[in-house]
Amino acid sequence: MTPELKQIIDIVRDASKIMLSAHDAENAVTAKEGKKNYVTIFDVAVQTYLFEQLSQAFPTAVFMGEEGTENAESKAFRFIIDPIDGTTNFMQNFRCSTISVALCEGDSILKGVVYNPYTDELFYAETGQGAFYNGRPIHVSDRTLAEGMALVGTCPYHPENTDATFALIRRVFDYSRDIRRSGSAAYDICCVAQGRAEVFFEQELQPWDYAAGTLIVREAGGRCETYDGNDPCLSHGSDVVFANPQAFEEFKKLL
C-alpha cells in the first residue's frame, strides 16, 4: 500500500465516525431532485470533512461529490466521492451504508476505497496492485451466473425506468441461482470483487456510486462496462454491469 492510499483510508475511517455517531437521521432529511432521492445533514457533514481533509493531503486535487462539487478549476487529480452511499439505509438504521472515494487522473482511476463502518469492511485497490479486503487479496469468483447470484439496483430515482429494470431483474432471477439487493451500490460492487456474487447491475448509476468500485472490480479480475459496451463514464451516470468474466458474457446475452 502506498503512503497516498494509506492517507485516503485514514481520512475515510475518520469520516465514518460522523456516520456512526449520527442519531435521528430520518428527521434530518431533505429531498433532492428526483423521487426517493434524499440527503441528510450527515451526508453533507461527511462530504465536507472528506473535502477538507483530502484537500490538505492532496492540494492539487479537485473534487466531485454527490452533494456538490468544489474547487472546480482544472487540475491534475480529481476525487470522486459518495459520502454516504445507501442514504435510505442510513435513514432507517439498516446499517449497510458505505463511504466511496476514488482518486482519478483524467479518465484513469488510480485508487479506490469503499468502507462500510458498520461492519468494518474495507475494500481498496490501486492501479496494477490488485484488490484487497481488510488487508487480504480478493478476486472475483469463477462461478457462472447460471450457478451463481446477482446483485441488483432498482434505479429508484428514475421511475421511468422501473418497468425495464424489473423486467431485466426477472430475466436474471429466472436464469441465476437468486438475486440480492443491499441498498448500497458501492457495497454490492465490492461484493462482486470479493466473489460473494457474480454480477451487479443497475441503470443510471452515478460516478460517485461506482468510480471506486470500478477499479476494485477490475483489479480483482472482473469486468466493468456500460450496457452498450463502453467504459463507465466518470462525468455522468451510466447503465452499468460489474461481473466476473464468465458471468459478464451471460448477462450481456440476457440484455
N, C-alpha and C positions, 0 to 999 in steps of 0.2 A: 504494500500500500504506500503510495506516495504521500509526502507531507501535505500536499494540497488536498488530497482526498480525505485525509485524516481531519484537516481543518473543517471541511464541509460536514463530515459526520459529527464532529463535536458540536458544531453550531446547530445542526438538526436535532441532536439529542437535547441540547439546552432549550431549543424552541418547543420541543414536545412537552416540556414541563408546564407550559401555558395550557395545553390541551388537558393534561392530567389534573390540573388544579381548577378546571372550569366547573361551574355549577349553574344550574338552572338555564342551560344553554337553549332550551326550547323557547324560552321567553326573552332571548337576546338575539332575535332574528329579524332580518328584513328580507324582502323578496327582491330578486334581480329580474331582469328581463327574461321572460320565458316561464312557462308553467312548471311548478315544483322546483324552481331554482332559487335556493336560499343562501344567505350569507349570515354568519353570526359575528358578534363583536370579537369572538375568539379567532375566527378566520383572519380578520383584519389584524389582530394583535400578533398572531404567529407570522403572518407575512411581513409586517412591519419589522419585527425582530430579525427575521431572516435577511431582509433587505439591508438593514443597518449593519448587522454583523458580517455578512458576506461582502458588503462593500468596503468594510475596513480590511478584511483579509485579501480581497481581490479588487483593488481600487480602480483598475481599468475596465471592470465588467459593467455591463448594462443588465437590466432586469425586466423580465416578462413574467407576470404573475396572474393568477386567476382573479385576484381582487384589484387589478390595476397594474400599470407599468410605470416605472420610474427611470430616471437617467436615460432618456430615450435617444440621446445623441449616439452616433455610430462609434463604436469602439471594438476592440479585438474580441472580447469574450462576452457571452450572454448567458445568464442564468434563466432557466425556465422553471417556475416554481408553482406547485399547488400546496398552499399552507395546510389545508385540511381536505384531503380527498375522501369523500364519504361524509359530507356535511349532514345529510339526513340521518345517517347512523349516529353521528356525533350529537345531534339534537336530541335523539331518543335514547342515548346512552347504550347503543348497540355494541359499542366497544370494538368496532372494526373500521378505523379511520387511519389514514396514513399522511405523512409529510413526504412529498416528492420533490426532489431537486435534481436538475440536470445542468451541467456546465457544457456549453456548446461554443464552437468556433465556426461561424458560417453555418453550413448545413451539416456539420460533423458534430456528433455528441461525444464529448471527451470523457465525461464522468457522470455517473448516475447513482443516486441514493434514494431509496424508499424505506421508510421506517414506520412500523406500527408500534406506538409506545405502549399500547395496552397489553401486548403480548411480548414486547421487547424483541421483535423480529426486525432485523436489519439486513436489507438486500443492497448490494452495491457492485459496481463494475467500473473499470477503466478500459479505454480502448486497447485491445490487444493483450489484456492481462487476465481475462477470464471473469466469471461472475461468482459472487460469494453470498452466503447466508450466515450471518453471525460468525464470520471468520472462516467458514468452511466452503470449499469449492462446490458449485452446483452445476447441474446440466439438465437440459430438457429430457423428458422421458423418451423411450423408444417404442412406446405403445402406439398402435394405430388409433385413429379416432373411433373406429367401429368397436374397438376393445377398450376404449378409454372414456374420459369425461370431458365435457366442455364447460367453460365458464362464460357467462354471458352478461352483457349490459343491455338495459332495456330502453336506452335513449329517452329518458323521462322528460327532458327539457324540450323535446321536439315531438309533440303528439301527432303531427302529420306523418311521422314515420312508424307509428305504433303497429299498424297492421302488417307492414312489410317486415318489421323487426320480429314480431311474434310468429309470422309465417316461417321465417328462417329459423328461429329458435325451435319451432315444431319439427322442421326437417332434420335439424341437428339432433334433437331429442330422439326422434324415431331411429336415427342412424347409429347413435352412440350408446354408451352404457347409461349415461344420465347427464343432467345439467345442474349447475350451481350458480348462484349469484351472491357475492359478498356485499355489494353496495359500494365498494371502493375499486375502481378500475385499476388503479396503480397496484393495489394488492393482488388482484386477480392476475394481472400480467406477470407479476413476480412469481406467483404460484405456478404458472406455466414454465417459467425459467427453472424452477426447482423440481419440475417433474411431477407435481401433485395433480396436474390436469394437463390435457393435451392441447387445448385450444382456448383462447379468449377472443371474443369479437364484440364489436359494438359500432353502431352508426353514429356519425357526427361527434366523435370524441374529440376533445381539445388537446393541444400540445402539452399543456401542463399536466394532463392526466397520464400521458403516455411517453413523454420525452425520456425520462429516466428509465422507464421500463423497457423502452426500445433497445437501449444499449445493453441492459441487463439480460434480456432475452437473447439478443444476438451473441453476446459473449458467452452465454450458456449453450450455444449451439442451435438456437432456434431461428425462426424466420418471422419477419415483421413486414407487412405490406398493407396498402390500402386495398379495398375490394377490387379496384381496377388495375392493380399490379404495380403501383408506384411506391416509393418510399413515403412513410407517414410524414406529412407536412409539419414543419416547426413554426409556421406563422399563422395557420388557421386550422380549423377542425377537419377531420378525415374519418371515413368509414374504414375501420382497421381490423386486422386479424393478426394474432400472435400465436405461434404454434410450433411444435416440433416438425421436422421436415416431412415426415410421412403424413401426419395429421393435417398439415397445411395443404397438401395436394388433395386430400379427401374433402376438406372444407371447401376448397375452390370449386370442386365439382358440384357440391351442394348449392353453391351460389347460382 
